[in-house]
């Protein structure tokens, strides 16, 4: 079986397979560790493996390379990118910083290594509020690139949050009408939403949190049916962990095409030929690591 071949190569090469929760079911099933951006950042930083195979998208593999420069980081599908990460380039950030010279730059981990390098600190959807609150000397925060996450974070701080105009297309297209229609079909279900969703969707939620946060919320005793407003790949974890419960996508269209690119065949090929390798140059890696380290220190 292809799964056995992959596990054999991982053992031979002292490798570890990390998979994001939005990956295909069969990829999550054989991963050494499945998680969201924060959890995978921690795992990449502490792993003793020589080889990290990242079943995710490009910015995630870059983060692994930044935190583990001595390790070989493989991204089985090099073209697996992120539209949200592509919503900002360094030149645009430099111009925005000129408008707000006193602002601290908080960058969502869903961003390129070059953007991280131009930032003060990184954050994830799980720790964004804690990161912003940790910047005790900053009254103004330029938060990039996800405007929805920035606006959600602003509700929990007295700091001035300046949001970038970017958004995750998968979460952005979920409408209040989608949610209300699904809730009408499942009136007893709770609704959990990712903070990358638009404000009017979050206003309908019983719980707002990261993918790992939604998974934890699903395990609560009072939650028997759950409508979830995030990418449908999370279903694998929900059904595996809580087989007696009912889970309903807020919209069947919430599919990230680039997250679904990576197959078991791609992983096997990457391990066989030890490519494609993602390696961040030191000129970018060092300042980007500083921003990631600051985030990891916050937790």
N, C-alpha and C positions, 0 to 999 in steps of 0.2 A: 504493500500500500504506500501511496505517496506520503502519507503522514509519518509512517515508519522511516522512510528515507530521509525526510526532513529532520526528524528527531535524531537519527543516527549521525547526520552531518553536523548538527548542532553540538552533539556530544564530542565528536572528533575534533571540532574546531574551537571548542570551549566557547560556544556561542549561546546567546539568549534571544528568544523571539518575543518582542513586545508588540501588542496589538491594541489599537484604539477600539473603544466600544462601538464605533460605527462601522468597523470592518465586517466582512462577510462572516456568517456563523461558523463556517468550517475553519476559518483563520483564527477566530477567537478561541475555538475549541482546543486547538493544539498549542496555543501561546503559553509561554512560561509565565507571562504576566499580561493581563488585560486591564485597561484603565482609561481614565480621562487624561487631559493634558497635564494636570498637576501631578497625579500619581505616576504617570510615565516619566515626567521630569525627575522625580525623586528616584525612580528605578534606574533610569539612565545614569544618574549621578553616583549611585552606590554599587552598581553591579560589578562583580569581579570577573565577568566574562571578557574575553579578548575581542569577541565579535558581537555586535548588536545588530540584529535584523529588525528593522522597524516597519511593521505593517501599519502604515499610516500615510501621512502626506509630508511634503518636502520640509516644511518648517519644523516638524517634529524631529525628523532625522537631523536637521541642522542643530536643534537644541541638544540632541544626544551627542553630536560631535563637539559642540561648544563645551559641554560639561565633562566629556570623556575624550580629550584630544588624543590620547594614546591608544584608543581602541579603534577598530575598523567598524564603521557604521554603514550598513547596507540598506538601501531603499529599493525594494524589488521592482517598483515601477517609478522610474525617475520623473515621469511626467505627472505624477500624482501631486497636484498643487492644491492651493486653497484660494478661492475667489476673495475671501475676506482679507487674507494676507496680502493679496495683490492690490487691495484698495488704497494702499499708500506706498509711496517711494521716498527715498531719503531726501531728494531735492524738495519735495512738497513739505516734508516734516521740517526741514531747515527753514523754509519760508514761514511756516506756521509759528515756529519758535520765535522768530523775529517779532511777531505780533504780540507775543506774551512772554517777554524775556524773563519774567519772574516766576513763570509756571514750571512746576516739576512735570516731567513727561513720564506717564505711566502707560506702558505698552502691554496690551493683551498678548499672551504667549502665541496666539494665532497670528504671527507676523514673521517676516523674514529676519535672518540673522543680522543683516545690515541695519534694519530698523531697530532691533534690540540694541545694537551697538551705539545708536544715536539717542538712546533713552536713559532715563535715570534708574528705572526699576521696571521689572515685568510683573504681570499679574495673570491669574486665570479667572475663569468664571466662579471658581470655588473660593478664591481668596481675595477678590478685587477690593471688597470693602476693607478688609484687614490691611491690605497693602496701602490703600489711600490713607487710612487712619494712622499708619505707621510714619507717614511723612509729616512729622510734627511741626517742622519749620516752614512748610509750604501751605499757603492759603489758597493758592490757585493750582489746578491740576489740568494739564492737557492730556486727555485720555484717548488713546488711539488703539486700533483702527475701528473698533466696533462702537458705533453710536448708541445702539440699544443697551449694551452693557454699561456704557458710561452714564446714560440717563437713569438706569436702574440703580447704579452705585450712588448717584447723586442724592437719592432719597434717604441714604443712611449716613450722610456726613454734612457738616456745615461748611465744608470747603466749596469753593467755586469749581465746578467741573465743566470743562470745555470739551464737548464730544466731537470726534471726527465723524465724517459723513458715511463711513463704511458700514457694511452690514453683511452678515452671512446670508446668501440667497436662500438657503434651505429654511432657515428660521424666519427670515423676513417675509416669506410668502405665506406663512401661516396667518390667516385672518381671524378676527373675532367671529365672523360668520361661520367659518370652518369649525371653530371650537363650540359655538352655541349649537350648531347642527348636530355635532357628535354628542354633546351633553344631552340634547333632547332625546337621542336614541338610547342613551345610557344615564338616566336621571339619578341613579344612586352612586355613580362613579365620581371619585375625586379627580381633580385636574391639576397636573404638575407641569410646569413650563420651564424651559431653559431661558436664562436672562438675555440670550441673543435674540429672543423674540421681541416684537414691537410692544410698546407700552400698553396699548389697548388690549393686547392678548394677555399680558402679565396681570392686568387688572382683574381678569376672570379666574386667575389661578388660586387654588388652595395652597399651593406650594410653589416656590420659585427657587431653582438651584441648578447646579452643574449636573452633568450626566451621573456622576457618582452620588451626588446629592439626591437626585431623583430615584436612583436605585435604592438608596437607604430609606427614603420616604416610602417607597413601595412596600418595604418590609414592616411598616408599622401595623399594629394590631387592628387599628380602625380602618385601614385601607384594604378593602376586598376587591374593588374594581378601580382601575386607574386609567384615566386618559392621559397620555403623555405628549407634550409638545416639544419634541426633539426628533433627531434623525432615527429612523426606524431600526437601525442596527442595534439599538439598546434592547430590543425585544429579546435577543438571545440571552442576555444577562438576567432580565426580568423573569423570563419563563424558567430558566435554569435554577435560579435562586428561590423562586416562589411559585412552584408548580400548581398550587391550589388556588391561585388568584387569577383574575381576569385583567388583561391589559389591552388597551385600545389606542391605536395611533390617533392623534387629533386630526391628522390628515395623512392619507396613504401616499401623498406626493412628497413627503419629507424624506427624500432620498438624496444623499450626496454622491454624485457619480464618481468623483475622484476617490472617495473613501472606498468605493466598491471595485476599484480597478484591480487591486491586488488579489491574486489567486494563489492557491497552493502550488500550482505549477511555477508561478513567478518566484515564489519563495525558494522552491527547490533549485531553480535555475540560478538564482542569486547566490545561494550557498555553494553551488557547484563551481561557478566561475568566479566567485568572490567579487561580484559587481552587480549593479552600479554602486559605487562608493560615494558617500556624501562627506566631504571634508571642508570645514570652514577655515579659511586662511587666518593666521594669527592676528593680522591687522584688524580684522573684524571680530575674531573669536574673543580676544582679551577684553575689549570693552563690552561685548555682548554678555560674556560670562559674569562681568561685574554686575550687570543689571539682573541676570538670572540668580546670582548668588544672593543678592539683596532680597529677592523674592523668596528664595528658599529659606532664608533666615527668618522671614516673617512667618512662613508655614502656610 
